[in-house]
Amino acid sequence: MADVRVFFATNRNHQPGNKKQVFGKTFNPDGVAALRFGRADFTADPVKPTLKTLHVYPDVLNQPNVLKTGGGMFMEDLRAAMAFGPRCDTLVFIHGFNVSFTGALQAGALLAQSLKVGGHPVNVVVFSWPSDGDAIPWMSYYSDREDARASGPSIARAFLKFRDFVLALDSQDYCQRRVHLLAHSMGTFVLRHALQSLLRKDRDSLTRLFDQIMLAAADEDDDAFEHDDKLRLLPRIGRQVTVYFNPHDKGLTVSDRTKANPDRLGSDGPRLVDLLPKKVALVDCRVVAGDADPFVEHSYYLRSQAMSDDMSAVMSDGPLEEIGNRVFVERIRAWRLGQETGVKRAQPPTTTQPGPPPG
């Protein structure tokens, strides 16, 4: 089978002598916002891709030329993959809680195999924060939530590095492709704190870093789009935000029992739909979630043909009313995904008009 390449950025501790987990469960010893970059090649498999090789870019200090730093090498290789490789757009993926470093990369490889924009596969960049990856629900959840909060500034730093890299490019070096963002579960909580970190640096500096932003099974408060200190300003850094939710999501029960406010964005969507920014679209996934994740119905963004088709169509910039396998449910002001709606599944659009060049 052909190899699938996944790029990554992480604020985990580097363990060069550990072949099983090259990055561990704790923060980079240089600080929670210190980043390392790399790429991993997997043997393609629709169920469990196998890691073949992993390359970590050198940690170059005191280098004024950004292209000679590890981050610069990473972004230049990604730009080349977008400009000249078979994969066009790029998806940045922030994973949820209880995920190991290798598990996060494996999820990225599954996304890289299943998603397409304009008929072409996407590049995937995984941002891996130190989620425990241990099956001890309560202890892991409490620890991961604090680590997620602390990881926000590191993602904000990565976003700013990306912005500065793009601004430094000559016009002829633009790859004319787009960059999208997907956050799953507690990854949305990480994203909230990244957004707040950007705001603290300069409230007026939020720029459109992404085209499509997708939140799947978000472990975030259902009033998140009502408050500036949560996600209300998230639409500023993207052209459109899509919230995927599932009322039968058992994975969010852990969050329900550890917070005073049990209502989660990933369970029933936003609390007040009438106050949503016009750039936010809602998709109810209750019909298809069990097919991909029959016991918990939380990780339905993976291994689901319906979800892959839908996310591909969203990234392909098709009009909402033309995306197949959906019907609009007026009562909840959301699109409902799945064959139960009686809507014939359509293929994602095969053509797309590129937005402003991101890199």
C-alpha positions as CSV (number, residue, x, y, z in Angstrom):
1,M,0.0,0.0,0.0
2,A,1.1,3.6,-0.6
3,D,2.4,5.6,2.3
4,V,0.5,8.4,3.9
5,R,2.5,11.4,5.3
6,V,1.3,13.3,8.3
7,F,3.0,16.5,9.5
8,F,3.0,17.4,13.2
9,A,3.7,20.1,15.7
10,T,3.8,19.4,19.4
11,N,4.5,20.8,22.9
12,R,5.1,17.4,24.3
13,N,8.5,16.3,25.8
14,H,10.9,14.8,23.2
15,Q,12.1,11.2,24.0
16,P,14.6,10.4,21.2
17,G,15.5,7.1,22.8
18,N,12.0,5.9,23.0
19,K,11.1,4.3,19.7
20,K,7.5,3.5,20.7
21,Q,6.6,7.0,21.9
22,V,9.1,9.6,20.5
23,F,7.1,12.3,22.3
24,G,5.8,11.6,25.8
25,K,3.0,12.6,28.2
26,T,4.5,15.7,29.7
27,F,5.3,19.2,28.4
28,N,8.4,20.2,26.5
29,P,11.0,20.9,29.3
30,D,11.7,24.3,27.7
31,G,8.2,25.4,28.5
32,V,4.6,24.6,27.7
33,A,4.7,26.9,24.7
34,A,7.9,25.4,23.3
35,L,7.3,23.6,20.0
36,R,8.9,20.8,18.1
37,F,8.0,19.9,14.5
38,G,8.2,16.8,12.4
39,R,6.6,14.4,9.9
40,A,5.6,10.8,10.0
41,D,4.9,8.2,7.2
42,F,2.3,5.5,7.6
43,T,1.4,2.5,5.6
44,A,-2.1,3.2,4.5
45,D,-4.9,1.2,6.1
46,P,-8.6,2.1,6.5
47,V,-8.7,0.8,10.0
48,K,-5.3,1.1,11.6
49,P,-2.5,2.7,9.6
50,T,1.0,1.5,10.6
51,L,3.7,4.0,11.5
52,K,6.8,3.4,9.3
53,T,9.2,6.3,9.8
54,L,9.2,9.5,11.9
55,H,11.4,12.5,11.4
56,V,11.8,15.3,13.9
57,Y,13.1,18.7,12.5
58,P,16.2,20.0,14.4
59,D,15.7,22.4,17.3
60,V,17.7,25.3,16.0
61,L,18.2,28.2,18.5
62,N,19.2,31.8,18.0
63,Q,18.7,31.6,14.2
64,P,17.4,34.9,12.7
65,N,16.6,33.2,9.4
66,V,13.2,31.5,10.0
67,L,13.7,29.1,7.1
68,K,16.7,27.6,8.9
69,T,14.8,26.9,12.1
70,G,12.9,23.6,12.7
71,G,9.6,25.5,12.3
72,G,10.8,27.1,9.1
73,M,11.9,23.8,7.6
74,F,8.6,22.2,8.6
75,M,6.5,25.0,7.0
76,E,8.6,25.1,3.8
77,D,8.2,21.3,3.4
78,L,4.5,21.7,3.9
79,R,4.3,24.6,1.5
80,A,6.1,22.5,-1.1
81,A,3.7,19.6,-0.5
82,M,0.7,21.9,-1.1
83,A,2.2,23.6,-4.1
84,F,3.7,20.6,-6.0
85,G,2.4,17.4,-4.4
86,P,-0.8,15.4,-5.2
87,R,-2.4,16.7,-2.0
88,C,-3.7,20.3,-2.2
89,D,-5.3,21.9,0.8
90,T,-4.1,21.3,4.3
91,L,-6.1,20.4,7.4
92,V,-4.8,21.3,10.9
93,F,-6.1,18.7,13.4
94,I,-6.3,19.2,17.2
95,H,-7.1,15.9,19.0
96,G,-9.1,15.4,22.2
97,F,-8.4,13.9,25.6
98,N,-6.9,10.5,26.4
99,V,-4.9,10.3,23.2
100,S,-1.2,9.3,23.0
101,F,1.2,11.0,20.6
102,T,1.2,8.0,18.2
103,G,-2.5,7.7,18.5
104,A,-2.9,11.3,17.4
105,L,-0.7,10.8,14.4
106,Q,-2.7,7.6,13.5
107,A,-5.9,9.6,13.6
108,G,-4.2,12.2,11.3
109,A,-3.3,9.4,8.9
110,L,-6.9,8.2,8.8
111,L,-8.1,11.7,8.0
112,A,-5.5,12.0,5.3
113,Q,-6.8,8.9,3.7
114,S,-10.5,9.7,3.9
115,L,-10.8,13.4,3.1
116,K,-10.7,15.1,-0.3
117,V,-11.0,18.6,-1.5
118,G,-12.0,19.1,-5.2
119,G,-11.3,15.4,-5.7
120,H,-7.7,15.6,-4.2
121,P,-6.6,14.3,-0.9
122,V,-5.5,16.8,1.8
123,N,-2.3,17.3,3.7
124,V,-2.9,16.8,7.5
125,V,-1.0,18.6,10.2
126,V,-1.6,17.2,13.7
127,F,-1.1,19.4,16.7
128,S,-0.5,17.0,19.6
129,W,-0.7,18.4,23.1
130,P,0.1,16.1,26.2
131,S,-3.1,14.2,26.5
132,D,-2.4,11.3,28.9
133,G,-3.5,8.5,26.6
134,D,-4.5,6.4,29.7
135,A,-7.8,4.6,30.1
136,I,-8.5,6.0,33.6
137,P,-11.5,8.1,32.9
138,W,-11.7,10.5,35.8
139,M,-8.0,11.0,36.5
140,S,-7.1,11.3,32.9
141,Y,-9.9,13.8,32.3
142,Y,-8.9,16.1,35.1
143,S,-5.2,16.0,34.1
144,D,-5.9,16.5,30.4
145,R,-8.2,19.4,31.0
146,E,-5.5,21.3,32.8
147,D,-3.0,20.4,30.1
148,A,-5.4,21.5,27.5
149,R,-5.8,24.9,29.2
150,A,-2.0,25.3,29.4
151,S,-1.5,24.2,25.7
152,G,-3.5,27.1,24.3
153,P,-0.6,29.5,24.2
154,S,1.6,27.0,22.3
155,I,-1.1,26.6,19.6
156,A,-1.4,30.4,19.4
157,R,2.4,30.6,18.9
158,A,2.1,28.0,16.1
159,F,-0.6,30.1,14.5
160,L,1.5,33.2,14.6
161,K,4.5,31.4,13.2
162,F,2.3,30.3,10.3
163,R,1.0,33.8,9.8
164,D,4.5,35.3,9.8
165,F,5.8,32.6,7.4
166,V,3.1,33.4,4.9
167,L,3.7,37.2,5.2
168,A,7.4,36.7,4.5
169,L,6.8,34.8,1.3
170,D,7.3,36.4,-2.1
171,S,4.1,36.5,-4.2
172,Q,5.4,33.9,-6.6
173,D,5.9,31.4,-3.7
174,Y,2.2,31.4,-2.7
175,C,0.8,27.9,-3.2
176,Q,-2.7,29.1,-4.0
177,R,-4.2,26.6,-1.6
178,R,-6.2,26.8,1.6
179,V,-5.7,25.7,5.2
180,H,-8.6,24.4,7.3
181,L,-8.9,23.5,11.0
182,L,-10.6,20.5,12.8
183,A,-10.8,20.3,16.6
184,H,-12.2,17.2,18.2
185,S,-13.6,16.9,21.8
186,M,-11.3,18.6,24.3
187,G,-9.3,19.9,21.4
188,T,-12.0,22.6,21.1
189,F,-11.1,23.6,24.7
190,V,-7.5,23.8,23.6
191,L,-8.6,26.0,20.7
192,R,-10.6,28.3,23.0
193,H,-7.5,29.0,25.0
194,A,-5.4,29.5,21.9
195,L,-7.9,32.1,20.7
196,Q,-7.8,33.8,24.1
197,S,-4.0,33.8,24.0
198,L,-4.1,35.5,20.6
199,L,-6.5,38.1,22.0
200,R,-4.3,38.8,24.9
201,K,-1.4,39.5,22.5
202,D,-3.4,42.0,20.5
203,R,-7.2,42.1,20.5
204,D,-7.3,43.7,17.1
205,S,-4.8,41.4,15.4
206,L,-7.1,38.4,14.7
207,T,-6.8,37.6,11.0
208,R,-8.3,34.9,8.8
209,L,-5.8,32.2,9.2
210,F,-8.2,29.4,8.0
211,D,-10.8,28.8,5.5
212,Q,-13.1,26.2,7.1
213,I,-13.1,25.6,10.9
214,M,-14.8,22.4,12.0
215,L,-15.6,21.4,15.6
216,A,-16.5,17.8,16.1
217,A,-18.0,16.5,19.4
218,A,-16.8,19.7,21.1
219,D,-16.1,19.3,24.9
220,E,-17.0,23.0,25.3
221,D,-19.8,24.9,27.0
222,D,-23.0,25.2,25.0
223,D,-22.8,29.0,25.5
224,A,-19.3,29.3,24.1
225,F,-20.4,31.4,21.1
226,E,-22.1,33.9,23.5
227,H,-18.9,35.1,25.2
228,D,-15.8,36.9,24.1
229,D,-13.7,34.9,26.6
230,K,-14.8,31.6,25.0
231,L,-15.5,31.1,21.3
232,R,-17.6,34.1,20.2
233,L,-14.7,35.6,18.2
234,L,-13.6,32.3,16.6
235,P,-15.3,33.1,13.3
236,R,-12.7,36.0,12.9
237,I,-9.9,33.5,12.1
238,G,-11.9,31.5,9.6
239,R,-14.3,32.0,6.7
240,Q,-16.9,29.5,8.1
241,V,-17.3,27.5,11.3
242,T,-19.2,24.1,11.3
243,V,-20.3,22.6,14.6
244,Y,-20.9,18.8,14.5
245,F,-22.9,17.5,17.5
246,N,-24.6,14.3,18.7
247,P,-27.2,14.2,21.5
248,H,-26.3,10.5,22.1
249,D,-22.6,11.2,22.7
250,K,-21.6,9.2,25.7
251,G,-18.0,10.4,25.6
252,L,-19.1,13.8,26.9
253,T,-20.7,12.2,30.0
254,V,-17.3,12.5,31.7
255,S,-17.3,16.2,31.1
256,D,-20.9,16.4,32.3
257,R,-20.0,15.0,35.7
258,T,-16.9,17.1,36.2
259,K,-18.3,20.5,35.4
260,A,-21.1,22.6,37.1
261,N,-22.6,23.2,33.6
262,P,-23.4,19.8,32.1
263,D,-24.6,21.2,28.7
264,R,-21.9,20.6,26.1
265,L,-21.6,22.1,22.7
266,G,-20.9,18.7,21.2
267,S,-24.1,17.2,22.6
268,D,-26.9,19.5,21.5
269,G,-25.2,22.3,19.8
270,P,-25.2,26.0,20.9
271,R,-27.6,27.1,23.7
272,L,-29.0,30.1,21.8
273,V,-29.1,29.5,18.0
274,D,-30.7,32.9,17.3
275,L,-27.6,34.7,18.6
276,L,-25.1,32.7,16.5
277,P,-22.8,34.5,14.1
278,K,-24.0,34.0,10.5
279,K,-20.7,32.3,9.7
280,V,-21.5,29.4,12.1
281,A,-23.4,26.3,10.7
282,L,-24.7,23.4,12.7
283,V,-24.8,19.7,11.8
284,D,-26.7,17.1,13.8
285,C,-24.8,13.7,13.5
286,R,-27.1,11.5,15.6
287,V,-28.1,9.3,12.7
288,V,-24.5,8.5,11.5
289,A,-22.5,8.6,14.8
290,G,-23.3,5.0,15.8
291,D,-22.1,3.6,12.6
292,A,-18.5,4.8,13.2
293,D,-18.4,4.6,17.0
294,P,-21.2,2.2,18.1
295,F,-20.5,2.1,21.8
296,V,-19.6,5.7,22.7
297,E,-20.6,7.7,19.6
298,H,-17.9,10.3,20.3
299,S,-15.2,9.7,17.8
300,Y,-17.6,9.5,14.8
301,Y,-15.4,12.0,12.8
302,L,-13.2,9.0,12.0
303,R,-14.0,5.8,10.0
304,S,-17.4,7.2,8.9
305,Q,-18.1,7.5,5.2
306,A,-20.9,10.0,5.9
307,M,-18.7,12.2,8.0
308,S,-15.8,12.0,5.5
309,D,-18.1,13.0,2.7
310,D,-19.6,15.8,4.7
311,M,-16.3,17.3,5.9
312,S,-14.9,17.0,2.4
313,A,-17.9,18.9,1.0
314,V,-17.5,21.6,3.6
315,M,-13.8,22.0,2.8
316,S,-14.6,22.0,-0.9
317,D,-16.7,25.2,-0.4
318,G,-20.0,23.9,-1.7
319,P,-23.2,25.8,-0.8
320,L,-24.7,24.4,2.3
321,E,-28.0,23.6,0.6
322,E,-26.2,21.6,-2.1
323,I,-24.3,19.3,0.3
324,G,-25.8,15.8,0.0
325,N,-27.1,13.5,2.7
326,R,-28.4,16.4,4.7
327,V,-31.7,18.0,5.4
328,F,-32.4,21.2,7.3
329,V,-34.4,20.7,10.5
330,E,-36.2,24.0,11.3
331,R,-37.0,23.0,15.0
332,I,-33.3,22.9,15.9
333,R,-32.1,25.3,13.2
334,A,-29.5,22.7,12.1
335,W,-28.7,20.4,9.2
336,R,-29.2,16.7,10.0
337,L,-26.8,14.3,8.5
338,G,-27.7,10.7,7.5
339,Q,-29.7,8.5,5.2
340,E,-32.6,8.5,7.7
341,T,-33.4,12.0,6.3
342,G,-34.4,10.5,3.0
343,V,-31.9,12.7,1.1
344,K,-29.9,11.0,-1.5
345,R,-26.2,11.0,-0.7
346,A,-24.3,13.2,-3.2
347,Q,-20.6,13.3,-3.9
348,P,-18.6,16.3,-2.6
349,P,-18.1,19.0,-5.3
350,T,-15.3,18.1,-7.7
351,T,-14.1,21.6,-8.2
352,T,-13.4,24.5,-5.9
353,Q,-12.2,28.0,-6.2
354,P,-9.2,28.7,-4.0
355,G,-9.5,31.4,-1.4
356,P,-6.7,33.9,-0.5
357,P,-3.4,32.1,-0.7
358,P,-2.4,31.0,2.9
359,G,1.1,29.8,2.1
